[in-house]
């Protein structure tokens, strides 16, 4: 690991120029950090290149200089110290394959966010590709921002979470990762391991169930606010029941997970007793509109890569995940092959492991 760099001498690369990627790249640029950004979509990269950076507004305001905007992954990774992957998790495997030939010793790769067990998938792909670079892979439980990119080269940051759990794979490198991340973002805090960051994935709770349970509203093209209108008392209660299963999954692997209701209080200073009340009191949710189609990342991504891995882990460890499984089966029954194969324990190379073996894997214990 390179350890002679301090503060703003670190060279950051953002992989993905969507909502999260442009927000983080712009934010880093506003703060004066050296930042590059990569994406396969040429029109977005061309705008950022022409402007020389990204305009940011909302809770962060200013013009964030970007040193390089490119469609060339090799060029993006050159001389990088920390690589932040902000692509949807559906692309984690393909971007790992694309990065494999160009990663270099000492680099840190952070999946921001992991969805569920993204770092395990990323590492498996690098191994399958025979990548020999001595790097550290880490992930975060959720995206730091509530944000949108209304057009290329512009990002609106509605809110920044107070805390975001972060862990390396294996966990013995988490401190090294945070030493770099915290030079810009003190909000990233340590988790025990990547099982914790994966199982504390709030998107698994807050995206698939409310979306599919609001199908009538969505397909009627009704205008509604996703969290304020879509998380009704009954839907909120169902999510809380799913959340209890998630908590039990944590116990099965030796972790005391935080209820989603408590995460709202920690991340957003939300108030209220129920999930419905907490969502309605979350300031940065007040402008988040509901979808006009079921075919959004809340379903297409968060079923296979957020909720389904939890269901698969539950089956392997003998934990009741029946309420989660109802949502997975309902979505797959309605949308069929439009939902890609999920991150099952078999796909991740974890099939047949017991809790102790999983813990040793993620903690780096021989």
N, C-alpha and C positions, 0 to 999 in steps of 0.2 A: 504493500500500500504506500502511495505517496503520502507523506505526512509533513512536508515542509511548507505547504501552502496555508495561508491564513486568510480568513475573511473574504474580501472581494477579489482575491487572487484566484479563487476557484473558477474553473471554466465549466459553465452549465450548458447542457444540451436538452432541449425539449423535443421529444419524439411524438408528433401529433399536433396539428394546428387547428384543433376544434375548439370548443368552448373552454375546456380546462387548459389546453396547451397554450392558446393565445393569452389567456388570463394570466397564467404563471409566467410566461415569457415576458409579457408586458410589465407585470409587477416587478420581476427581477430587473428589467431594464430601467424602470423608474427608480429603483433603489440603487442603481449604479453597478450592477453585476455584469460580468461578461456572459452573454447568452447567445446561443444559436438555436434555430428551430428547423425541424425537418417535417415534411409531409409529402405524401405521394401526389396530392392534389395540386397541380401546377398553378391554377388561377389564384388560389389563396397565397401561395408562396410568392408569386410574382408581385402581388400587391404589397406584401410585407417588405419584399426586397426593394421595390420602388420607393416606398415610404421611408425605408431605413429603420423600421420598427413598428410598434403597435400602440395605438391610442387606447388608453384605459380610462373608464369613468366608473362612478359608483362610490364605494367606500375607499377605493384607491383612484387617484386622478392624476393624469399626466401622460407624457409620451415616453414609452419604454424603448430605448435604442436596442436593436438587434444586430449583432455583428455579422451574422450570416443567416440567410434564409435559403434553404436548398431542398431539392428533390433527390439529392444524392446521399444515400445513407453512409457511404464510406467517408465522404467529405464532412458530414455532420459529426461523426464519431472521432474524427482526427483531433488529437490533443484534448479531448474531453476529460474532465475529472469526474463529473457526475452526470449521469444520463437519466432524465426523468421521462418515463413512458406514460403519456396521458391519453393514449389511444383507448378506444373502447376495448374491453377485455376480449372480445371476439377476435381481435387482431394480435393478442399477446403471443400466440404460437407462431404466427407468420412473421412478426417483427423479430422474434428471437432468432428465427431461421435466417432472416435478412441480416441481422447484426452479427451472427456467429463468425463470419470470416474476418470481421474488422474490429472486434473488441480487443482491447489491449490490457496487459497486466496493470493492476492498480486502479482500474476504473470501477465506479460504483453505478449500478443500474437499479433504479427504484421504480416499481410499478405503482403509479399514483392515479387511481387506486388499484388494489389487487382484484376486486370483485371477491371471489372466494377461492383461495389457494392458487392465485396467479403465479406467485414466485415458484411454487413447486412445478407448475406446468412449464414455466420459462426455463427453469434449470434442466428439466427433462429434455426439452427440445435442444438446448445447447449441448447436452451430453449426446443426444442422438446425432447431432451434426458434428460431433467430434471437435467441439471448440475447446482449445487448450489454454485460452487466456485465463490468467489468475485474477478473476474479478469477484466483487461482492454483489450479490443479488439481494434486494430488500423490497418490502412493499408496505403500503399504508392501507388502513381500514376503509378510508373514504377520501374523496377529493376535498382538498382544503377549502375550496370556494363553492358558493352558490353563484353561478355565473352563466352568462350567455354571450356568444359572439354574434351580434346582429348582422355583421358583414365582414368580409376579410379585412384584416388589419385593425379591427376594433374589438374591444372586449368590455363588457359591463360586469363588474363584480358587485353583486347585490349584498354579499356577506362573506366573512371569513370566519371559519370555525375557531373556537377557543383552543381546542385540543384535537389532535389526530394521532391515533396510535400507529406506531411504526416498528417494524422488526426486520432483522436480516435473516437470511437462510444460509448457514445456521445462525442461531441467536447469539453466538459468541462474538459476532461482528457488529451487533446492533449499535454499540457505543461509537464505533468508528463511523458508521453511517450518520448518526445523529450529530456527530462533531462537525460534519460538513453541512447537513441540512439546516442545523440551527444557526449557522452564520447568517442565513437569510430569514429563516422561518422558525421562531421559537415555539410555534404551535405543535410541532412534531415531537411527540414524547414516546418513551420506550414501552413496548409491549414485551411480554415474556417470550413470545416466539410467533411465527407466522400462522400457527393454528389460531392464535388469539386474534391477529389482525383479520384473518379470513372469517372467523366466526363472529366477529364484531361488525360485520358488513351490514350496515343499516339498509342498504339498497335492497338486500334480499327480503327484508321485512316490508319496506315502504314502497316498493315499486310494483312487483308482479300482482300481488293480491288486490290493492286498490284499483289498479288498471283493469284487470279482468272483471272485477265486481262492479265496475262502472261502465261495462260494455254498452248498455243501452244508451246511456248519456253520451258516450264517445261516438257511437255509430249513428246517433241522431244528429251529430254535428252541433251539439249544444255547447254554448260558451260557458265554461265553468273554471273555477280556480282549483287546481289539482289537489292541493293540501287542504285549503280552507273549506271547499265544498265536497271534495271527493272522499276525504277521511271522515265519514259519518260516524255517529256513535257505534252502530253495529259493525261496520267495517273496521273501525278502530279496535273494537273488542276482539274481533277475529284475529287481527294482527297481534294483539297482546297474547292470545292463546298460542299462536305460532311462535311467538317470542319465548314463551315458556319452554317449548321444545328445544329452541336454540340454547337456552340456558342449561338444559339437561345435557345437550351435546357437549357443552363446555366442561361440565362436571365429569363426563366420561373420559376426557383427555386431561384431567387435572387442572382445569381452569375455572376461575370464578368470573363468569362474564357479567357485563353490565346490562341491565334491562334497557331496551330501546327508550322507554320513558325517561330513564335517568340520563341517557345520552343527550336527549333534547335539552335537559336542564344544564348539562355540562357544556355542550357545544354552542348552544344558542341562548342560554339564559331564559329558556321558555318557562312558562308557569302553567299550572293546572294539574289535576289529578289523573285524568285519563289521557290516552294517546291522542284522542280526538281534540281534547282541550289544549294539549301541548302543541299540536300542529297548528291550531288556529292562533296561538299566541306567538308563533315564531315569525319575527318581523320580516326576515328575508324571504319568507314564503308568500307574502301578501300579493306579489305580482306574478307568481308562477302559474301559468295557464294550463288547463287540462288539454289532453291530446285530442286530435280529430280522427285518429286511427289507432287500432290496437298494435299496428306494426311499427312500434318505436323500441328504443333500447330498453325501456322499462319492462318489456316482455321478451323481445328477440335476444337481448343480451342477458338480462337478469334472471330469466328462467334457467338457461343452460349453465351459466357461469357464476351465478350467485346463489340461487335457491337449490338447484338440483345437486350441487356438490354436498350441501348439508344433508339432503335426503339420502344420498348415497353413503355418506359417512355414518348416518344414523343406522342404516341397514347393516353396515359392516360391523358396527359396535353394539348392535342390539338395543338402540335407543328409539323410543316411540317418536316418529316424525310424521304422524298420520295427517295432521292439519296442514303442514307444509306440502305433503305429497298430494293432497286434494287439489291445491292450486297448480302444482306442476302438471298433474293429470288433466285438469280442466283446460289449461292452456294448450297442452299437446293434443288433447282431443279436439279442440276448436280450430287450431292452426296447423296441426299435423306436421308435415315435412318442412314447413316454414321455420320451425325451431330446429336449430342445428343440434347435433349430439352434445350432451352435457359433459361437464368435467366430473365424470364418475371416478371412483377410486381406481378402477381398472385403467381408465385413460391416463390417470396421473401416475400410474405405476405403484400404487399403494395397496392394491388388492390383497386381502388376506392378512394385513397387518393388524396387530392388536394395539391398544392404547399405549402401552409401554414402548413398543417399536416405533410408533409415530412420534412420541416425545423424543426419543433418542435421535431420530432423523432430523427433526427441526431444531434441536438444541445442539447438534454437533457432537453428541456423546458417542464414543466408539462402542 
